[in-house]
Amino acid sequence: MKNILFVLDSLTCGGAEKSLISLLNSIDYKKYNVDLLLFKRGGEFEKFLPGKVNLLEVPEYFKFLNGEYVGSIKNKAMYLSTRLKTSLSLRINNKSKQKIHSEQIVYKCINSSLNTINKDYDIAVAYSQGLPTYFVSEKVNAKKKLAWINCNYISTMYDKDLDNKFYNKIDKIIVVSKFIYDSMSKMKYGYKNKLKIILDIVDPKLILDMGLEEEAKELKENNDFKILTVGRLATVKGYDLAVKTARLLKNNNLKFKWFIIGEGPERKEIEELIQEYDVENEVILLGAKSNPYPYMRECDLYVQTSRKEGFGLTVIEAKILKNVIVATKFDTVNELLTNNVDGVIVDKDENSIYEGIKKVINKPDFYNEIKSNVDKIKPYNSINEINKFYDEIS
């Protein structure tokens, strides 16, 4: 049996995390021994891990960061010095005119505090760009190394020259959409021969079953038109656009409630924006939900306000649950929806999002036509993508 290691920051609610859970639930454990290394434990999706997955100990330095380290005073002093150095470097980077991604700063500072894993693997998989990729490239011994990219990489703040040092140690770069493949193929580093598309694994039966597991009481007990958005509370998801759109809907006397599922670094800013635009009664932050599917099943409209998406997994899930969808023109949206057929695609500004939502609410015939088309479409199913993964690890 082959030994495989997966590395990811954590299993908090998010697209990459959900995708990894789907992959791990699809692997043939008669053929593969699977270890999983997380930099932080306690994520909402950990409960969905198959019992056959062996969870490794969190690396000592990350235990220290998480307040869980009980080792020697000498090591604690070293880790404290590393944390202070990291904090200072991040502050300097934030003030720089040529700011780079924070994970590049962090890894440079903590590299010497991270030990190499004391086990040899046949395959090592970094299931995200950034820290997992840096760790796999330098701190893991494996015959073959894979690195997943699940974002619009070329438009990120990662310094691509710095990253190239790590990707040179990776045997295959897995991307989750044709858009990412095409854009990375044109980069100067010659990545094209390393690239392979493996779509996020989605099992429609699992999503439909989970949609029936519980009731979305907040939506079920509400009689207004129910809008739902699911995603991390971060700038790229465009929640500022959602709040501004909500004000336009309210000012034009449309009765609705806009529920948002997710947590993230910009919750405070979003809460302040909700107050500023006087939509506290219309926009409701529900926090993270390990199972958002009952909410998708109960909503009248699913809206994706993203500025960027590596693929757009939640749009696929909303389609599986037969939602009418309004989505912005992020780079991969045309791989997911056909405008005015199985969804509505709009520009990435509040006026366009408003017009799209208003059209859906005010024109029942149009809404019902979209709903009918979605109902007829065969559910998206990418279970067979696991075979592409097997091709890479065989």
Buried (B, 14 or more C-beta within 10 A) or exposed (E): EBBBBBBBBBBBBBBBBBBBBBBBBBBEEEEBBBBBBBBBBEBBBBEBBEEEBEEBEBBBBBBBBBEEBEEEEEBBEBBEEBBEBBEEBEEEBEEEEEEBBBBBBBBBBBBEBBEEBEEEBBBBBBBBBBBBBBBBBBBBEBEBBBBBBBBBBBEBEBBBEBBBEBBEBBBBBBBBBBBBBBBBBEBEEEBEEBBBBBBBBBBBEBBBEBBEEEEBEBBEEBEBBBBBBBBBBBBBBBBBBBBBBBBBBBEEEBEBBBBBBBBBEBBEEBBEBBEEBEBEEBBBBBEBBBBBBBBBBBBBBBBBBBBBBBBBBBBBBBBBBBBBBBBBBBBBBEBBBEBEEBBBBBEBBBEBBBBBBBBBBEEEEBBEBBBEBBEEEEBBBBBEBBEBBBEBBE
